[in-house]
Amino acid sequence: MKIEVKHEKDVTIVAVNGSVDALTAPELARAIVDEIAEGHAYLVIDLTGVKFMSSAGLRILIGAVKESRSQGGDLRIASANPGIDKVLKMSGLHNIARVFTSEADAVAGFGS
Amino acid sequence: MDALETLQSLSSQMELEHAEEARSSPAQTEARPACFTPKEKRAVAPHGAIHPAQLPNGKQIKLLKTLLSSACERDCYYCPFRAGRDFRRATFKPQEFAELFIKLNQSRMAEGIFLSSGIAAGGANTQNKILDTADILRNRLGFRGYMHLKIMPGAEKAQVERLMQLADRVSINLEAPNTERLARLAPNKTFIEELFRPLKWVEEIRRSQPAHKGWNGRWPSTVTQFVAGGSDESDLELLTTTDWLMKNVGLKRAYFSAFSPVRDTPMENKPAVDPLREHRLYQASFLLRDYGFDLEEMPFTHDGNLPLPTDPKLAWAQQNLKEKPLEINNAERRELLRIPGIGPRGADAILRARREGKLRDLTALRKLGIVVARLTPFVLLDGRQADKQLVLF
């Protein structure tokens, strides 16, 4: 799994590539927690490059949504991968966090 | 229909409302000399309108659970009282119901009330009927016992405030965890405006006004209920909303009613939800409320549901404690609470006992009232794994 973090104005984009499973999920959790701790509470998690996400990955996203909102921000998800989209819908996460089909739309979503 | 027949009709589906549900056997209605004949008593108890109930303070009472009216203009897909469903509707006038309840109360057949209603001529109008009933009971008939009153979808803030001055508990059923899911259950209810906002009002009133304005000098507690599985929602969605409500608007607890299809409704062919799911949701919601667990620690599977075969606390321990058992003699209270078999009372008993000396074996834990069968794989006692200890008896 590779994680790339970038900032666009007030929005922090965490782009993930590879598999998010029990082994790699803690690394993703650390990256997100570090960003929020530095005051970057408006987050886009870009899952476009994610091939597989286990329940451990799902739990990281749940915690990240909660943490960003508790800091006055929010978390949006970008996902163009049908497999990951299916997981987001099946788990109901798409009713908890807003899901966009591209990173650009997710970033722009903070303006709406 | 006489008043008791009306009551029987109005309370006939109240098992769907889980509020104050007690696990004990149904309340016994003693044959006391009173204004009801044995036949009349049979009409309301024990499996009719009156239910054994456990109050927030732990006291067991006989609770009359009923609607004021089964006439309803809403067409919620799951509901036996939905508009257009063919059955004989019944309605109490506030005075009529209040007088009947007082008779039941004086006969010691009912000690408290859970009062809801179908909606007719708008939520505010229906709320007024419930308010009138409660007002008559409290202020004209002098009833001082337990009242759980429903907030009607569409009620106004001033009505909610008045309700809070009369009730021991108020509630509004969210039914579903969010707007998207509610649309599948109740096409004419709005999640935020009609259901969610009143819960926020209750908390606003509790925070901004002195408690002596509430009934008996304190503000009522708030609960809500969900139809578990009714909208194909996940446990993650239900618990996300429950967790938020408990942390942000002072929700005391959520009730979960496993979906069960009702004949002659649009959802009559939808399969019933396993009642075990209801149980797992309760366990998880208590872990969030009383045991210091975070939502993301719940052992959700990839579909956002809790595993049905396993207690969520046990599932968490199997993932997190099996390789790193906790030393009972050093663990902090929040850590003790994560061990299967140890609840808030057990954790406090361990902390007290540790002041007297080390806990060295399972017998010492048993003496504290702890059921040790579930905890042994996850703890150390004075450095030794508890499940490796010789169990003599």
Interface residues (C-beta under 8 A of the other chain):
Chain A: M53 S54 S55 L58 R59 I60 I62 G63 K66 V87 M90 S91 G92 L93 N95 I96
Chain B: P177 N178 E180 R181 E233 S234 L236 E237 T240 D243 D294 L295 E296 E297 M298 P299 F300 T301 H302 D303 G304
